[in-house]
Amino acid sequence: MQKETIIILASSRSHGDTAKVVQQLQQIIHCDMVDLNDYDISYYDYEHANKDDDFLPLMKRIINDYQNVIFATPVYWYTMSGILKVFFDRISDLLTIEKDLGRQLRGKGFGAISCCMNGSIDQEFWHPFVKTAGYLGMRYLGNIHVDSLENLPLLEDFRNKIIT
Ligand SMILES: Cc1cc2nc3c(=O)[nH]c(=O)nc-3n(C[C@H](O)[C@H](O)[C@H](O)COP(=O)(O)O)c2cc1C
C-alpha cells in the first residue's frame, strides 16, 4: 500500500538546520524521510555509466511507496543545495532510460521547503521547483521558507496544503 508523504532531505549537514526543520515537520505530518547523504548519487551522465549507483533504486522506492514528495533544501548561494541539484539532474534518467518509472510521477504531489536561519529568499527561488513539477506532470503542493525554528505555525499551514 502507498504511504502518503516522504521528505527528501538535501543538506550538506545531516543534523543541521534543514534537518531540524524536517524533524519538526515530521512531528506534524508523521511521514518518512530520506537523507540524500546516505546515498551514493553521482552527477548526471549522458552515457548512463552511473546507472548502477543509488539513484534508480531510491527513486523506484519513492515512486512505488509514496504519493507526495517534499524536497527540503538549505539556501546555498541563493539557490537549492548542490546535492538537490544533482538529484534533480538525475531525474533526467527517468526521461531516457527509465521512462516507465518517470511516467509514474504524474499526478503525485510535489512540495518544497527551503531553510536559511535568519535569511530570506526571493520568489524566484521557487522557479526551478515549480517548473520541474510542471514538466514531470506532478501536482505542486506549495512551498515554505523557514528562517527560524520558531516557525511552527508556518509548518502547520504547509501540512494543510499537503493534506488537501
Ligand atoms: C555553501 C553555503 C552557501 C550559503 N548561501 C547562502 C545564501 O545564499 N543566502 C543566505 O541567506 N544564506 C546562505 N547560507 C547559510 C545557510 O543557508 C544557513 O546557515 C542554513 O540554515 C544552513 O542549513 P543547513 O544546516 O541545513 O546546511 C549558505 C551556507 C552555506 C554553507
The ligand as an SDF file (V2000), in Angstrom:
LIG
                    3D

 31 33  0  0  0  0  0  0  0  0999 V2000
   27.6730   26.9080    0.9260 C   0  0  0  0  0  0  0  0  0  0  0  0
   26.7060   27.7910    1.6520 C   0  0  0  0  0  0  0  0  0  0  0  0
   26.0510   28.7760    0.9570 C   0  0  0  0  0  0  0  0  0  0  0  0
   25.1320   29.6060    1.6010 C   0  0  0  0  0  0  0  0  0  0  0  0
   24.4870   30.5640    0.8790 N   0  0  0  0  0  0  0  0  0  0  0  0
   23.5670   31.3530    1.4890 C   0  0  0  0  0  0  0  0  0  0  0  0
   22.8390   32.3430    0.7510 C   0  0  0  0  0  0  0  0  0  0  0  0
   22.9880   32.4910   -0.4540 O   0  0  0  0  0  0  0  0  0  0  0  0
   21.9570   33.1300    1.4140 N   0  0  0  0  0  0  0  0  0  0  0  0
   21.7540   33.0060    2.7580 C   0  0  0  0  0  0  0  0  0  0  0  0
   20.9630   33.7720    3.3220 O   0  0  0  0  0  0  0  0  0  0  0  0
   22.4000   32.0430    3.4820 N   0  0  0  0  0  0  0  0  0  0  0  0
   23.2900   31.2110    2.8900 C   0  0  0  0  0  0  0  0  0  0  0  0
   23.9320   30.2270    3.6180 N   0  0  0  0  0  0  0  0  0  0  0  0
   23.5240   29.9940    5.0140 C   0  0  0  0  0  0  0  0  0  0  0  0
   22.5990   28.7470    5.1240 C   0  0  0  0  0  0  0  0  0  0  0  0
   21.5220   28.8320    4.2210 O   0  0  0  0  0  0  0  0  0  0  0  0
   22.0120   28.6240    6.5380 C   0  0  0  0  0  0  0  0  0  0  0  0
   23.0310   28.6300    7.5060 O   0  0  0  0  0  0  0  0  0  0  0  0
   21.1650   27.3550    6.6730 C   0  0  0  0  0  0  0  0  0  0  0  0
   20.3760   27.4920    7.8430 O   0  0  0  0  0  0  0  0  0  0  0  0
   22.0510   26.1200    6.7470 C   0  0  0  0  0  0  0  0  0  0  0  0
   21.2580   24.9490    6.7140 O   0  0  0  0  0  0  0  0  0  0  0  0
   21.9700   23.5090    6.8780 P   0  0  0  0  0  0  0  0  0  0  0  0
   22.4170   23.3980    8.3200 O   0  0  0  0  0  0  0  0  0  0  0  0
   20.9010   22.5000    6.5470 O   0  0  0  0  0  0  0  0  0  0  0  0
   23.1070   23.4780    5.9200 O   0  0  0  0  0  0  0  0  0  0  0  0
   24.8580   29.4220    2.9990 C   0  0  0  0  0  0  0  0  0  0  0  0
   25.5510   28.4290    3.6940 C   0  0  0  0  0  0  0  0  0  0  0  0
   26.4560   27.6230    3.0390 C   0  0  0  0  0  0  0  0  0  0  0  0
   27.1670   26.5300    3.8080 C   0  0  0  0  0  0  0  0  0  0  0  0
  1  2  1  0
  2  3  1  0
  2 30  2  0
  3  4  2  0
  4  5  1  0
  4 28  1  0
  5  6  2  0
  6  7  1  0
  6 13  1  0
  7  8  2  0
  7  9  1  0
  9 10  1  0
 10 11  2  0
 10 12  1  0
 12 13  2  0
 13 14  1  0
 14 15  1  0
 14 28  1  0
 15 16  1  0
 16 17  1  0
 16 18  1  0
 18 19  1  0
 18 20  1  0
 20 21  1  0
 20 22  1  0
 22 23  1  0
 23 24  1  0
 24 25  2  0
 24 26  1  0
 24 27  1  0
 28 29  2  0
 29 30  1  0
 30 31  1  0
M  END
$$$$
